[in-house]
Amino acid sequence: MRIVSLLPSITEICYALGLGNQVVAVTHECDFPAAARRKPQITRNVLPAGITDSAEIDRLVRERVSQGLPIYEMDVDLLRELEPDLILTQELCPVCAVSYDDVMAIARTLPRMPQVISIEPTSVTGVLDSMRTVGAATGREGVAASVVDALQHRIDWIRHRVSEVAGSPRRVVCLEWLSPLMIGGHWVPEMVAMAGGQDVLGTPGAPTTVIDWDGVVAAAPDVLILMPCGDGLDHTVAEARLLRDLPRLDAVPAVRNEQVYAVDGSSYFNRPGPRLVTGIEILAEILHPEAFGGIAPEHGMQPVQLLPVATTR
């Protein structure tokens, strides 16, 4: 079977199911596992290269979406050459991949139309189910069942350990974009709950939404987690500077008590794939270090100081 994956999370699922040798093309953003980087890239980003400013990226994306213009383009000539049997894509997020309608329109022009499957998880359970969907479409049902069972075992272990931790859940706010501020949606609030926290702004299954800083202050989170979509840890740590000029920082318990953390959002939180379980483990260590110390991967998270460091003479 010849598979084209149009989303990084789907590429990760394919490799987790042992389908790497059947994947014939991926997107320009598919960077995990390392072998995926050597596959032909079937898409490109049409936004100007080199832009790293969050506000400017948001402006350009909103502008193109409002005009009905794509953010990504597909190499149709390469697609024809590859003659895929299966295209795996999504409809959930208009800014995450080539639009589903465009994919279907292009697929219909091919000499032999491939099967097109849209993967649409909005929850952790949905992510696990999507692995079963890919397994069923590729004859890997047994492998998918084993992979899902292993991931579920890790989740169950975390939830069991959380149940043994005394005290009320810590109040958490997750920011999935920093300019403008956006709270994490879909599976993120569920991940927080599994790790023993209470997401006080996010709604399980609901999309990411814009919020103003006053809303964050009013929520009074004990822990503030920065997970900008598509960003790794180093870039998120650098982007945290956008928050340092906000008013009333010291009114937020998380900021005042140095409980602000940058995480590798791209790897462990933004993509609905197998590594979301690692994201739950990262959250568990942040929220309950006494029970989960050392469970998070190296370079998965880092504390961020938002208030000026006090000096003594």
Contacts in CASP RR format, 6 or more apart in sequence:
PFRMAT RR
TARGET T0000
AUTHOR 0000-0000-0000
METHOD contacts of the structure
MODEL  1
MRIVSLLPSITEICYALGLGNQVVAVTHECDFPAAARRKPQITRNVLPAG
ITDSAEIDRLVRERVSQGLPIYEMDVDLLRELEPDLILTQELCPVCAVSY
DDVMAIARTLPRMPQVISIEPTSVTGVLDSMRTVGAATGREGVAASVVDA
LQHRIDWIRHRVSEVAGSPRRVVCLEWLSPLMIGGHWVPEMVAMAGGQDV
LGTPGAPTTVIDWDGVVAAAPDVLILMPCGDGLDHTVAEARLLRDLPRLD
AVPAVRNEQVYAVDGSSYFNRPGPRLVTGIEILAEILHPEAFGGIAPEHG
MQPVQLLPVATTR
1 19 0 8 1.000
1 22 0 8 1.000
1 85 0 8 1.000
1 86 0 8 1.000
1 138 0 8 1.000
2 22 0 8 1.000
2 24 0 8 1.000
2 82 0 8 1.000
2 83 0 8 1.000
2 84 0 8 1.000
2 85 0 8 1.000
2 86 0 8 1.000
3 14 0 8 1.000
3 19 0 8 1.000
3 22 0 8 1.000
3 23 0 8 1.000
3 24 0 8 1.000
3 84 0 8 1.000
3 85 0 8 1.000
3 86 0 8 1.000
3 87 0 8 1.000
3 88 0 8 1.000
3 138 0 8 1.000
4 23 0 8 1.000
4 24 0 8 1.000
4 25 0 8 1.000
4 26 0 8 1.000
4 42 0 8 1.000
4 79 0 8 1.000
4 82 0 8 1.000
4 84 0 8 1.000
4 86 0 8 1.000
4 87 0 8 1.000
4 88 0 8 1.000
4 114 0 8 1.000
5 11 0 8 1.000
5 14 0 8 1.000
5 23 0 8 1.000
5 25 0 8 1.000
5 26 0 8 1.000
5 27 0 8 1.000
5 30 0 8 1.000
5 88 0 8 1.000
6 27 0 8 1.000
6 42 0 8 1.000
6 43 0 8 1.000
6 74 0 8 1.000
6 87 0 8 1.000
6 88 0 8 1.000
6 89 0 8 1.000
6 90 0 8 1.000
6 97 0 8 1.000
6 98 0 8 1.000
6 103 0 8 1.000
7 27 0 8 1.000
7 88 0 8 1.000
7 89 0 8 1.000
7 90 0 8 1.000
7 96 0 8 1.000
7 97 0 8 1.000
7 119 0 8 1.000
7 271 0 8 1.000
8 26 0 8 1.000
8 27 0 8 1.000
8 29 0 8 1.000
8 30 0 8 1.000
8 31 0 8 1.000
8 32 0 8 1.000
8 271 0 8 1.000
9 119 0 8 1.000
9 127 0 8 1.000
9 271 0 8 1.000
9 272 0 8 1.000
9 273 0 8 1.000
10 88 0 8 1.000
10 89 0 8 1.000
10 90 0 8 1.000
10 119 0 8 1.000
10 134 0 8 1.000
11 23 0 8 1.000
11 26 0 8 1.000
11 27 0 8 1.000
11 30 0 8 1.000
11 32 0 8 1.000
11 36 0 8 1.000
12 32 0 8 1.000
12 33 0 8 1.000
12 36 0 8 1.000
12 271 0 8 1.000
12 273 0 8 1.000
12 274 0 8 1.000
12 275 0 8 1.000
13 119 0 8 1.000
13 130 0 8 1.000
13 131 0 8 1.000
13 134 0 8 1.000
13 273 0 8 1.000
13 274 0 8 1.000
14 20 0 8 1.000
14 22 0 8 1.000
14 23 0 8 1.000
14 88 0 8 1.000
14 134 0 8 1.000
14 138 0 8 1.000
15 23 0 8 1.000
15 33 0 8 1.000
15 35 0 8 1.000
15 36 0 8 1.000
16 131 0 8 1.000
16 147 0 8 1.000
16 274 0 8 1.000
17 131 0 8 1.000
17 134 0 8 1.000
17 135 0 8 1.000
17 138 0 8 1.000
17 140 0 8 1.000
17 143 0 8 1.000
17 144 0 8 1.000
17 147 0 8 1.000
18 140 0 8 1.000
18 143 0 8 1.000
19 134 0 8 1.000
19 138 0 8 1.000
19 140 0 8 1.000
20 35 0 8 1.000
20 36 0 8 1.000
22 138 0 8 1.000
23 36 0 8 1.000
23 39 0 8 1.000
24 39 0 8 1.000
24 40 0 8 1.000
24 82 0 8 1.000
24 84 0 8 1.000
25 39 0 8 1.000
25 40 0 8 1.000
25 41 0 8 1.000
25 42 0 8 1.000
25 78 0 8 1.000
25 79 0 8 1.000
25 82 0 8 1.000
25 84 0 8 1.000
26 36 0 8 1.000
26 39 0 8 1.000
26 40 0 8 1.000
26 41 0 8 1.000
26 42 0 8 1.000
27 41 0 8 1.000
27 42 0 8 1.000
27 43 0 8 1.000
27 72 0 8 1.000
27 97 0 8 1.000
28 41 0 8 1.000
28 43 0 8 1.000
28 44 0 8 1.000
28 45 0 8 1.000
29 43 0 8 1.000
29 230 0 8 1.000
30 36 0 8 1.000
30 37 0 8 1.000
30 39 0 8 1.000
30 41 0 8 1.000
31 37 0 8 1.000
32 267 0 8 1.000
32 275 0 8 1.000
40 78 0 8 1.000
40 82 0 8 1.000
41 75 0 8 1.000
42 74 0 8 1.000
42 75 0 8 1.000
42 78 0 8 1.000
42 79 0 8 1.000
42 82 0 8 1.000
43 72 0 8 1.000
43 73 0 8 1.000
43 74 0 8 1.000
43 75 0 8 1.000
43 97 0 8 1.000
43 98 0 8 1.000
44 72 0 8 1.000
44 73 0 8 1.000
44 75 0 8 1.000
45 71 0 8 1.000
45 72 0 8 1.000
46 64 0 8 1.000
46 69 0 8 1.000
46 70 0 8 1.000
46 71 0 8 1.000
46 72 0 8 1.000
46 73 0 8 1.000
47 57 0 8 1.000
47 60 0 8 1.000
47 61 0 8 1.000
47 64 0 8 1.000
47 71 0 8 1.000
48 60 0 8 1.000
51 57 0 8 1.000
51 60 0 8 1.000
52 235 0 8 1.000
53 179 0 8 1.000
54 177 0 8 1.000
54 178 0 8 1.000
54 179 0 8 1.000
54 228 0 8 1.000
54 239 0 8 1.000
54 242 0 8 1.000
55 179 0 8 1.000
55 180 0 8 1.000
58 177 0 8 1.000
58 179 0 8 1.000
58 180 0 8 1.000
61 71 0 8 1.000
61 95 0 8 1.000
64 70 0 8 1.000
64 71 0 8 1.000
65 71 0 8 1.000
65 94 0 8 1.000
65 95 0 8 1.000
70 98 0 8 1.000
70 99 0 8 1.000
70 102 0 8 1.000
71 94 0 8 1.000
71 95 0 8 1.000
72 97 0 8 1.000
72 98 0 8 1.000
73 98 0 8 1.000
74 98 0 8 1.000
74 102 0 8 1.000
74 103 0 8 1.000
74 106 0 8 1.000
76 106 0 8 1.000
76 109 0 8 1.000
79 106 0 8 1.000
79 110 0 8 1.000
80 110 0 8 1.000
80 111 0 8 1.000
83 110 0 8 1.000
83 111 0 8 1.000
83 112 0 8 1.000
84 114 0 8 1.000
85 114 0 8 1.000
85 115 0 8 1.000
86 114 0 8 1.000
86 115 0 8 1.000
86 116 0 8 1.000
86 117 0 8 1.000
86 137 0 8 1.000
86 138 0 8 1.000
87 103 0 8 1.000
87 107 0 8 1.000
87 114 0 8 1.000
87 115 0 8 1.000
87 116 0 8 1.000
87 117 0 8 1.000
88 117 0 8 1.000
88 119 0 8 1.000
88 134 0 8 1.000
88 137 0 8 1.000
89 97 0 8 1.000
89 98 0 8 1.000
89 100 0 8 1.000
89 103 0 8 1.000
89 116 0 8 1.000
89 117 0 8 1.000
89 118 0 8 1.000
89 119 0 8 1.000
90 96 0 8 1.000
90 97 0 8 1.000
90 100 0 8 1.000
90 118 0 8 1.000
90 119 0 8 1.000
90 120 0 8 1.000
91 99 0 8 1.000
91 100 0 8 1.000
91 118 0 8 1.000
91 120 0 8 1.000
92 120 0 8 1.000
92 121 0 8 1.000
92 122 0 8 1.000
92 186 0 8 1.000
100 118 0 8 1.000
103 116 0 8 1.000
104 116 0 8 1.000
107 113 0 8 1.000
107 114 0 8 1.000
107 116 0 8 1.000
115 137 0 8 1.000
117 133 0 8 1.000
117 134 0 8 1.000
117 137 0 8 1.000
119 130 0 8 1.000
119 133 0 8 1.000
119 134 0 8 1.000
119 272 0 8 1.000
120 130 0 8 1.000
121 127 0 8 1.000
121 129 0 8 1.000
121 130 0 8 1.000
121 186 0 8 1.000
121 187 0 8 1.000
121 272 0 8 1.000
122 186 0 8 1.000
122 187 0 8 1.000
122 205 0 8 1.000
123 186 0 8 1.000
123 187 0 8 1.000
123 190 0 8 1.000
123 204 0 8 1.000
123 205 0 8 1.000
124 155 0 8 1.000
124 187 0 8 1.000
124 190 0 8 1.000
124 191 0 8 1.000
124 194 0 8 1.000
124 276 0 8 1.000
124 280 0 8 1.000
126 187 0 8 1.000
126 272 0 8 1.000
127 187 0 8 1.000
127 272 0 8 1.000
127 273 0 8 1.000
127 274 0 8 1.000
127 276 0 8 1.000
128 148 0 8 1.000
128 151 0 8 1.000
128 152 0 8 1.000
130 272 0 8 1.000
130 273 0 8 1.000
131 144 0 8 1.000
131 147 0 8 1.000
131 148 0 8 1.000
131 273 0 8 1.000
131 274 0 8 1.000
132 141 0 8 1.000
132 144 0 8 1.000
132 145 0 8 1.000
132 148 0 8 1.000
134 140 0 8 1.000
134 144 0 8 1.000
135 141 0 8 1.000
135 142 0 8 1.000
135 143 0 8 1.000
135 144 0 8 1.000
136 144 0 8 1.000
147 274 0 8 1.000
151 274 0 8 1.000
151 277 0 8 1.000
154 277 0 8 1.000
154 280 0 8 1.000
154 281 0 8 1.000
155 194 0 8 1.000
155 277 0 8 1.000
155 280 0 8 1.000
158 194 0 8 1.000
158 195 0 8 1.000
158 280 0 8 1.000
158 281 0 8 1.000
158 284 0 8 1.000
158 292 0 8 1.000
159 194 0 8 1.000
161 284 0 8 1.000
161 288 0 8 1.000
161 291 0 8 1.000
161 292 0 8 1.000
162 194 0 8 1.000
162 195 0 8 1.000
162 196 0 8 1.000
162 284 0 8 1.000
162 288 0 8 1.000
162 291 0 8 1.000
164 291 0 8 1.000
165 196 0 8 1.000
165 288 0 8 1.000
165 290 0 8 1.000
165 291 0 8 1.000
169 193 0 8 1.000
169 196 0 8 1.000
169 197 0 8 1.000
169 198 0 8 1.000
170 196 0 8 1.000
170 197 0 8 1.000
170 198 0 8 1.000
170 222 0 8 1.000
170 223 0 8 1.000
170 287 0 8 1.000
171 197 0 8 1.000
171 198 0 8 1.000
171 200 0 8 1.000
171 219 0 8 1.000
171 220 0 8 1.000
171 221 0 8 1.000
171 222 0 8 1.000
171 223 0 8 1.000
171 253 0 8 1.000
172 192 0 8 1.000
172 197 0 8 1.000
172 198 0 8 1.000
172 199 0 8 1.000
172 200 0 8 1.000
172 221 0 8 1.000
172 222 0 8 1.000
172 223 0 8 1.000
172 224 0 8 1.000
172 225 0 8 1.000
172 283 0 8 1.000
172 287 0 8 1.000
173 183 0 8 1.000
173 199 0 8 1.000
173 200 0 8 1.000
173 201 0 8 1.000
173 216 0 8 1.000
173 219 0 8 1.000
173 221 0 8 1.000
173 223 0 8 1.000
173 224 0 8 1.000
173 225 0 8 1.000
173 254 0 8 1.000
174 183 0 8 1.000
174 184 0 8 1.000
174 185 0 8 1.000
174 188 0 8 1.000
174 189 0 8 1.000
174 192 0 8 1.000
174 199 0 8 1.000
174 201 0 8 1.000
174 202 0 8 1.000
174 225 0 8 1.000
174 227 0 8 1.000
174 269 0 8 1.000
175 181 0 8 1.000
175 182 0 8 1.000
175 183 0 8 1.000
175 184 0 8 1.000
175 216 0 8 1.000
175 224 0 8 1.000
175 225 0 8 1.000
175 226 0 8 1.000
175 227 0 8 1.000
175 228 0 8 1.000
176 182 0 8 1.000
176 183 0 8 1.000
176 184 0 8 1.000
176 185 0 8 1.000
176 188 0 8 1.000
176 208 0 8 1.000
176 227 0 8 1.000
176 228 0 8 1.000
176 229 0 8 1.000
176 269 0 8 1.000
176 270 0 8 1.000
177 208 0 8 1.000
177 228 0 8 1.000
177 229 0 8 1.000
178 226 0 8 1.000
178 228 0 8 1.000
178 239 0 8 1.000
178 240 0 8 1.000
178 242 0 8 1.000
178 243 0 8 1.000
179 242 0 8 1.000
180 210 0 8 1.000
181 210 0 8 1.000
181 211 0 8 1.000
181 212 0 8 1.000
181 213 0 8 1.000
181 216 0 8 1.000
182 208 0 8 1.000
182 209 0 8 1.000
182 210 0 8 1.000
182 211 0 8 1.000
183 201 0 8 1.000
183 202 0 8 1.000
183 208 0 8 1.000
183 209 0 8 1.000
183 211 0 8 1.000
184 202 0 8 1.000
184 208 0 8 1.000
184 209 0 8 1.000
184 227 0 8 1.000
185 202 0 8 1.000
185 203 0 8 1.000
185 204 0 8 1.000
185 205 0 8 1.000
185 206 0 8 1.000
185 207 0 8 1.000
185 208 0 8 1.000
185 209 0 8 1.000
186 204 0 8 1.000
186 205 0 8 1.000
186 206 0 8 1.000
186 207 0 8 1.000
186 208 0 8 1.000
186 272 0 8 1.000
187 204 0 8 1.000
187 205 0 8 1.000
187 272 0 8 1.000
187 276 0 8 1.000
188 199 0 8 1.000
188 202 0 8 1.000
188 227 0 8 1.000
188 269 0 8 1.000
189 199 0 8 1.000
189 202 0 8 1.000
189 203 0 8 1.000
189 204 0 8 1.000
189 205 0 8 1.000
190 204 0 8 1.000
190 205 0 8 1.000
191 269 0 8 1.000
191 276 0 8 1.000
191 279 0 8 1.000
191 280 0 8 1.000
191 283 0 8 1.000
192 198 0 8 1.000
192 199 0 8 1.000
192 283 0 8 1.000
193 199 0 8 1.000
193 204 0 8 1.000
194 280 0 8 1.000
194 283 0 8 1.000
195 280 0 8 1.000
195 281 0 8 1.000
195 283 0 8 1.000
195 284 0 8 1.000
195 286 0 8 1.000
195 287 0 8 1.000
195 288 0 8 1.000
196 283 0 8 1.000
196 284 0 8 1.000
196 287 0 8 1.000
196 288 0 8 1.000
197 283 0 8 1.000
197 287 0 8 1.000
200 219 0 8 1.000
200 220 0 8 1.000
200 221 0 8 1.000
201 211 0 8 1.000
201 215 0 8 1.000
201 216 0 8 1.000
201 219 0 8 1.000
202 209 0 8 1.000
208 229 0 8 1.000
213 246 0 8 1.000
213 247 0 8 1.000
213 248 0 8 1.000
216 224 0 8 1.000
216 252 0 8 1.000
217 248 0 8 1.000
217 251 0 8 1.000
217 252 0 8 1.000
220 252 0 8 1.000
220 253 0 8 1.000
221 252 0 8 1.000
221 253 0 8 1.000
221 254 0 8 1.000
222 253 0 8 1.000
222 254 0 8 1.000
222 257 0 8 1.000
222 259 0 8 1.000
223 254 0 8 1.000
223 259 0 8 1.000
223 260 0 8 1.000
223 261 0 8 1.000
223 286 0 8 1.000
223 287 0 8 1.000
224 252 0 8 1.000
224 254 0 8 1.000
224 255 0 8 1.000
224 259 0 8 1.000
224 260 0 8 1.000
224 261 0 8 1.000
225 260 0 8 1.000
225 261 0 8 1.000
225 263 0 8 1.000
225 283 0 8 1.000
225 286 0 8 1.000
226 236 0 8 1.000
226 239 0 8 1.000
226 240 0 8 1.000
226 243 0 8 1.000
226 260 0 8 1.000
226 261 0 8 1.000
226 262 0 8 1.000
226 263 0 8 1.000
226 304 0 8 1.000
227 236 0 8 1.000
227 262 0 8 1.000
227 263 0 8 1.000
227 265 0 8 1.000
227 269 0 8 1.000
227 270 0 8 1.000
228 235 0 8 1.000
228 236 0 8 1.000
228 239 0 8 1.000
228 265 0 8 1.000
229 265 0 8 1.000
229 266 0 8 1.000
229 270 0 8 1.000
230 265 0 8 1.000
230 266 0 8 1.000
230 270 0 8 1.000
231 239 0 8 1.000
231 265 0 8 1.000
231 266 0 8 1.000
232 264 0 8 1.000
232 265 0 8 1.000
232 266 0 8 1.000
232 267 0 8 1.000
233 262 0 8 1.000
233 263 0 8 1.000
233 264 0 8 1.000
233 265 0 8 1.000
233 299 0 8 1.000
233 300 0 8 1.000
233 301 0 8 1.000
233 302 0 8 1.000
236 262 0 8 1.000
236 263 0 8 1.000
236 264 0 8 1.000
236 265 0 8 1.000
237 262 0 8 1.000
237 302 0 8 1.000
237 304 0 8 1.000
240 260 0 8 1.000
240 262 0 8 1.000
240 304 0 8 1.000
240 306 0 8 1.000
243 249 0 8 1.000
243 306 0 8 1.000
244 306 0 8 1.000
249 255 0 8 1.000
249 306 0 8 1.000
249 307 0 8 1.000
250 256 0 8 1.000
250 307 0 8 1.000
253 259 0 8 1.000
254 260 0 8 1.000
255 306 0 8 1.000
255 307 0 8 1.000
256 307 0 8 1.000
258 303 0 8 1.000
258 305 0 8 1.000
260 303 0 8 1.000
260 304 0 8 1.000
260 305 0 8 1.000
260 306 0 8 1.000
261 286 0 8 1.000
261 301 0 8 1.000
261 302 0 8 1.000
261 303 0 8 1.000
261 304 0 8 1.000
262 301 0 8 1.000
262 302 0 8 1.000
262 303 0 8 1.000
262 304 0 8 1.000
263 269 0 8 1.000
263 279 0 8 1.000
263 282 0 8 1.000
263 300 0 8 1.000
263 301 0 8 1.000
263 302 0 8 1.000
264 299 0 8 1.000
264 300 0 8 1.000
264 301 0 8 1.000
267 275 0 8 1.000
267 278 0 8 1.000
267 300 0 8 1.000
268 275 0 8 1.000
268 276 0 8 1.000
268 278 0 8 1.000
268 279 0 8 1.000
268 282 0 8 1.000
268 300 0 8 1.000
269 276 0 8 1.000
269 279 0 8 1.000
278 296 0 8 1.000
278 297 0 8 1.000
281 292 0 8 1.000
281 295 0 8 1.000
281 296 0 8 1.000
281 297 0 8 1.000
282 295 0 8 1.000
282 296 0 8 1.000
282 297 0 8 1.000
282 300 0 8 1.000
282 301 0 8 1.000
284 291 0 8 1.000
284 292 0 8 1.000
284 295 0 8 1.000
285 292 0 8 1.000
285 293 0 8 1.000
285 294 0 8 1.000
285 295 0 8 1.000
285 296 0 8 1.000
285 301 0 8 1.000
286 296 0 8 1.000
286 301 0 8 1.000
END
